[in-house]
């Protein structure tokens, strides 16, 4: 029988197991400190535990490790890592350096069940949800890459990698909880952003749960007809439903909301499109920041990136409505690490460095 991953146990469960094994229950706190705070990869490394307890733990439990099976560095300094999980599945994470800002982009699922037409991950099947410890371990691993490659600490985490975080709700929230816990990475939740394709009832649940992290909505069109074409999830989560959910989320949390908007040449980048986006942003009743993102071409889709002139015109039209707007340039495009490109392409013979 396969050993149970010890980090799937609640503290009370672990304390009960210890008591049954004839050990003091306070050992649970020591073990959890080794696992989450110290990142112990084996029970033998837990030096302040009795040797016989370490042996018992090793006989009974596993510590599932993810390993970096491939790594590529872009000409702009972006680093993409392929993480092989204990069961052989692979997810990708990205380190995006920008001056003193070091951002980790991490995944929430193996593959994705959504079928967004512009996203490489959307052409994959969803294999399974990631466990909280797998989400946590990605953040820790990319923090290590930031330190080793650039001598700088990680400053931000975005849940914008493979998968839809709100379709793995409980595990994502527990994983983030471990990242912000003093017994984990000790982060401020304000340095974490969760990005969603837009699942209205789960956005409302974020509000009910009083989360402290920021929210980003992958919008990409501000009318239902166009959004339905590129994001089938919109058919069951219309813009009207998303507006109400976002308004509710902000009323409950007062947390920052960002709209991510990929501009496709001749599809959603006209002055009229900008006007629709401005009206939708204003309708939410919250301060909205808009990131206009350069499209990163994928072989599965025929979209092209908007021209520089159209992007500038689009931005100016939004600014007429007193909205905060940034144009985000692609990072890591040459190694398929940019927004919408994560699809385990490293496994197809691309160079690894």
C-alpha positions in Angstrom: 0.0 0.0 0.0 1.3 3.5 -0.9 2.3 5.6 2.0 0.2 8.6 2.8 1.7 12.0 2.2 2.1 13.4 5.7 1.3 17.0 4.7 -2.2 15.9 3.8 -2.8 15.4 7.5 -4.4 18.0 9.7 -2.4 19.0 12.9 -5.0 17.3 15.1 -4.8 14.1 13.0 -1.0 14.0 13.3 -1.2 14.7 17.0 -3.6 11.8 17.4 -1.4 9.5 15.4 1.6 10.4 17.6 -0.4 9.7 20.8 -1.4 6.3 19.5 2.2 5.6 18.6 3.2 6.4 22.2 4.7 9.8 21.5 4.0 13.2 23.0 1.5 15.2 20.9 3.7 18.3 20.9 5.9 16.5 18.4 3.3 17.3 15.8 4.2 21.0 15.9 7.9 20.1 15.5 7.2 17.8 12.5 5.0 20.4 10.8 7.7 23.1 11.4 10.2 20.8 9.6 7.8 20.1 6.7 6.5 23.6 6.0 9.0 26.1 7.4 12.3 24.2 7.0 11.3 22.3 3.8 12.6 19.0 5.1 12.8 16.4 2.3 13.1 13.4 4.6 12.2 12.4 8.2 15.8 11.6 8.9 16.6 15.3 8.5 14.3 16.1 11.5 17.2 16.2 14.0 15.3 17.1 17.1 13.0 14.1 16.8 13.9 10.8 18.5 15.5 8.4 16.1 12.9 5.7 16.7 10.1 8.2 15.9 11.9 9.2 12.6 12.0 5.6 11.7 8.3 5.1 12.5 7.4 8.2 10.4 9.4 6.9 7.5 7.7 3.5 7.6 4.3 5.1 7.7 4.3 8.3 5.7 5.8 9.9 2.5 7.0 13.4 1.8 6.2 13.8 -1.9 8.7 16.0 -3.6 8.5 17.9 -6.9 11.6 18.0 -8.9 12.8 20.4 -11.6 13.0 18.1 -14.6 13.7 20.9 -17.1 14.7 24.5 -17.0 15.0 27.2 -19.7 16.2 30.8 -19.5 14.8 33.4 -21.9 16.9 36.1 -23.5 15.0 38.6 -21.2 16.0 36.7 -18.0 12.7 34.9 -17.5 13.1 31.3 -16.3 10.6 28.6 -16.9 10.8 25.4 -14.8 9.1 22.1 -15.5 8.1 20.5 -12.2 7.7 16.7 -12.2 5.3 15.6 -9.5 5.6 12.4 -7.4 3.1 10.6 -9.8 5.0 11.6 -13.0 2.7 14.4 -14.0 4.3 17.7 -15.0 3.3 21.3 -14.4 5.2 24.5 -15.3 6.1 27.6 -13.3 7.8 30.8 -14.3 10.2 33.3 -12.6 9.8 36.8 -14.1 12.5 39.2 -13.0 11.9 43.0 -13.4 14.4 45.1 -11.6 13.9 44.5 -7.9 10.6 42.8 -8.5 10.8 39.0 -8.7 7.5 37.4 -9.6 6.7 33.7 -9.5 3.9 32.4 -11.8 2.6 29.1 -10.4 0.1 26.5 -11.5 -3.0 25.1 -9.8 -3.9 22.1 -12.0 -2.2 19.6 -14.2 -3.7 20.7 -17.5 -7.0 22.6 -17.6 -10.7 21.9 -18.1 -11.4 25.2 -19.7 -11.0 25.6 -23.4 -10.0 29.2 -23.9 -9.2 29.5 -27.6 -6.0 31.6 -27.2 -4.3 29.6 -24.4 -2.0 26.6 -25.0 -3.0 25.1 -21.7 -6.6 25.2 -22.8 -5.8 22.6 -25.5 -4.6 20.1 -22.9 -6.8 17.8 -20.9 -7.2 18.4 -17.2 -5.5 15.5 -15.5 -6.0 16.4 -11.8 -6.0 19.2 -9.3 -2.7 20.1 -7.5 -2.6 19.4 -3.8 -1.9 22.3 -1.4 1.7 21.1 -0.7 2.3 21.0 -4.5 1.2 24.6 -4.9 3.3 25.6 -1.9 6.4 23.6 -3.2 6.3 25.5 -6.5 6.5 28.8 -4.7 9.3 27.6 -2.6 11.2 26.2 -5.6 10.9 29.4 -7.6 12.0 31.4 -4.6 15.1 29.2 -4.6 15.7 29.9 -8.3 15.4 33.7 -7.7 18.0 33.5 -5.0 20.4 31.3 -6.9 20.1 33.0 -10.3 19.7 36.6 -9.2 20.6 36.8 -5.5 17.2 38.4 -4.8 14.2 37.2 -2.9 10.9 36.5 -4.5 8.6 39.5 -4.1 5.3 38.5 -5.7 3.3 35.3 -6.6 0.7 35.1 -9.2 -1.6 32.1 -9.6 -1.6 32.5 -13.4 0.0 29.3 -14.5 -1.6 26.1 -15.7 -5.2 25.5 -14.7 -8.2 27.4 -13.3 -7.5 28.2 -9.6 -11.2 28.5 -8.7 -11.9 25.0 -10.0 -9.4 23.8 -7.3 -10.8 26.2 -4.7 -10.1 24.4 -1.4 -6.6 23.3 -2.3 -5.6 26.7 -3.7 -6.8 28.5 -0.6 -5.0 26.0 1.6 -1.8 26.3 -0.5 -1.9 30.1 -0.3 -2.6 29.8 3.4 0.6 27.8 3.9 2.5 30.4 1.9 1.3 33.3 4.1 1.6 31.3 7.4 4.5 32.2 9.7 5.0 28.4 9.8 5.3 28.4 6.0 6.9 31.1 3.9 5.5 34.0 6.1 4.3 36.1 3.2 1.9 39.0 3.1 -1.3 38.0 1.2 -1.1 41.4 -0.5 1.8 40.1 -2.5 -0.2 37.3 -4.0 -2.7 37.6 -6.9 -5.1 34.9 -8.0 -6.1 35.0 -11.7 -9.4 33.5 -12.9 -11.2 33.1 -16.2 -14.3 34.1 -14.3 -16.5 31.7 -12.3 -19.0 34.0 -10.7 -20.2 31.9 -7.7 -16.6 31.1 -6.7 -15.6 34.8 -6.9 -18.5 35.5 -4.5 -17.2 32.7 -2.3 -13.8 34.4 -2.1 -15.7 37.4 -0.8 -17.6 35.3 1.8 -14.3 33.7 2.9 -12.7 37.1 3.4 -9.5 36.3 1.5 -6.7 38.8 1.8 -5.0 38.3 -1.6 -5.7 40.2 -4.8 -7.9 39.1 -7.7 -7.3 39.3 -11.4 -10.0 38.6 -14.0 -8.9 37.3 -17.4 -11.5 39.3 -19.3 -10.3 39.7 -22.9 -13.6 41.0 -24.2 -16.3 43.2 -22.7 -19.3 42.0 -24.6 -20.8 38.5 -24.2 -20.8 37.7 -27.9 -17.1 38.1 -28.4 -16.2 36.6 -25.0 -18.2 33.5 -25.8 -16.2 33.0 -29.0 -12.8 32.9 -27.2 -13.8 31.8 -23.7 -16.7 29.2 -23.6 -16.8 29.6 -19.8 -18.6 32.9 -20.4 -21.7 31.1 -21.7 -22.4 30.0 -18.1 -20.7 33.0 -16.4 -21.9 36.1 -18.3 -20.5 39.5 -17.9 -23.6 40.5 -15.9 -23.0 37.7 -13.5 -19.3 38.5 -13.3 -20.0 42.2 -12.6 -22.3 41.3 -9.7 -19.7 38.8 -8.3 -16.8 41.3 -8.6 -18.9 44.0 -6.9 -19.7 41.6 -4.1 -16.1 40.5 -3.8 -14.9 44.1 -3.4 -17.6 45.1 -1.0 -16.6 42.1 1.2 -12.8 42.4 1.0 -11.8 45.8 -0.4 -9.0 43.9 -2.2 -7.4 45.0 -5.4 -9.1 43.9 -8.7 -7.2 43.8 -12.0 -8.6 43.1 -15.4 -6.2 41.2 -17.7 -7.0 42.0 -21.3 -5.2 40.3 -24.2 -5.5 42.5 -27.3 -6.0 40.5 -30.6 -5.5 42.3 -33.9 -8.9 43.2 -35.4 -10.9 41.3 -32.9 -11.1 43.1 -29.5 -8.7 46.1 -30.0 -10.9 48.8 -31.5 -12.0 52.1 -30.0 -15.5 50.6 -29.6 -14.0 47.6 -27.7 -12.2 50.1 -25.4 -15.4 51.9 -24.7 -17.1 48.6 -23.8 -14.3 47.7 -21.5 -14.4 51.1 -19.8 -18.1 50.8 -19.2 -17.8 47.4 -17.8 -15.0 48.4 -15.5 -17.0 51.4 -14.2 -20.0 49.2 -13.7 -18.2 47.1 -11.1 -18.2 49.9 -8.5 -14.6 49.2 -7.4 -11.2 50.7 -8.3 -10.1 48.6 -11.3 -6.6 48.4 -12.8 -6.4 47.2 -16.4 -3.4 45.4 -17.8 -3.4 45.2 -21.6 -1.3 42.2 -22.5 0.5 41.5 -25.7 -0.8 38.3 -27.3 1.7 35.5 -27.4 1.0 33.3 -30.5 0.4 29.6 -30.1 0.4 27.0 -32.9 -3.2 26.0 -32.1 -4.8 29.4 -32.7 -4.8 31.9 -35.6 -4.9 35.1 -33.5 -2.3 37.8 -34.0 -1.0 40.5 -31.7 -2.4 44.0 -32.0 0.0 46.5 -33.5 1.8 49.0 -31.3 -0.3 51.9 -32.7 -3.6 50.1 -32.0 -2.5 49.3 -28.4 -1.6 52.9 -27.7 -4.9 54.2 -29.1 -6.8 51.5 -27.1 -5.0 52.6 -23.9 -5.7 56.3 -24.5 -9.4 55.6 -25.0 -9.5 53.8 -21.6 -7.6 56.7 -19.9 -10.3 59.1 -21.1 -12.5 57.4 -18.6 -9.9 57.9 -15.8 -8.9 54.3 -15.6 -5.5 53.0 -14.5 -4.1 51.2 -17.6 -0.8 49.5 -18.2 0.5 47.8 -21.3 2.3 44.6 -20.3 5.1 43.5 -22.7 5.6 39.8 -23.1 8.2 38.1 -21.1 9.7 34.7 -21.9 8.1 34.4 -25.3 11.1 32.7 -26.8 10.8 29.8 -24.4 7.0 29.5 -24.4 6.9 30.9 -20.9 4.7 34.0 -21.7 1.1 34.4 -20.7 -1.0 31.7 -22.4 1.9 29.6 -23.6 2.3 27.1 -20.8 1.8 23.6 -22.3 4.8 21.5 -21.2 6.5 22.3 -24.6 9.9 21.6 -22.9 8.9 17.9 -23.4 9.0 18.3 -27.1 12.7 18.6 -27.5 13.2 22.2 -26.9 16.6 23.2 -25.5 17.0 23.1 -21.8 19.5 25.4 -20.0 
